[in-house]
């Protein structure tokens, strides 16, 4: 029988231990660590994310039960008090940097979105991660609300979040969204929360296309009105120029307005884009496919531990979120081993039950059907 490392060990293959230790030296504060290392912290927190451990005691008990399997990972069980102290004191920037290093490696993964055009397709969105205001007073930004905001630019071809930022909950979505440097020629879909004529001008000048919703009170002049096919769902296809005082002051570029009626929802939508080449129906389809980023947020909130936090400081929260993002990235990178059509959310749920199985990832995600023994009397058909 051939030897296999655990599924967990194979999942961690893209993580270079040498690179990790170099980053750990850079992002370190205080005295030299004695009873545990940052690698022990990372392994413990990584396992807790996939296996849904809810407390420090739970993590420690789980690590102790798997002690003999941790040895081959170069890690050891970490005491809960030590793990709490590392989460509290040691900079979360280590895991932010690790995520960046892995992302640079995973971005080269080949993937294809559902559309015929060759342009890279991204969805841009932000989601609040809610916190209890009495436990996390540093995150309060209203009288009754405390949270941090996760902003993401998701690649539709690979389902990998190629652009990620964490910020305070009271910060506008636009602040982090404008910092993302999407590649030239890409198409970015986002909702009306990113409505900004000046940013539209910047994207257009960079050769980046966008698809968004048009605000109801937008003022514009129609330059061209194109015929549309009957029964296609497209009600209007126009070239427009925003000409309100606000738009003119910010140098709004010429854009395209597409009105589309969705038969599934029986609603009519107005889309705005700076792409004049794709069909109007494709423009509507691009915005509809923006749902992929919502599925991403659903995956990390339902299958990863970013609702119950193991520490109360900002550093502890950021540490847990960045490690959760690293887990998602590595699982998304391993999608080649899963059956076609499998989502990252489904893969995370399967890994929960098979993390320490000595099987290849291919076998974990594509188990062989059972072979019933023909000699078993119970299996015989009695006529």
Buried (B, 14 or more C-beta within 10 A) or exposed (E): EEEBBBBBBBBBEBBBEEBBEEBBEEBBEEEEBEEBBBBBBBBBBBBBBBBBBEEBEBBBEBBEEBEEBBEEBEBBBBBBEBBBBBBBEBBBBBBBBBBEBBBEBBEEBEBEBEBEBEBBBBBBBBBEBBBEBEEBEEBBBEEEBBBBBBBBBBBBBBBBBBBBBBBBBEBBBBBBBBEBEBEEEBBBBBBEBBBBBBBBBBBBEEEBBBBBBBEEEBEBEEEEEEEBEEEEBBBBBBBBBBEBEEBEEBBBBBBBBBBBBEEEEEEEBBBBBBBEEBEBBBBBBBBBBBEBBEBBBEBBBEBBBBEEBBBBBBBBBBBBBBBBBBBBBBBBBBBEBBEEEBBBBBBBBBBEEBBBBBBBBBBBBEEEEEEEEEEEEEEEEEE
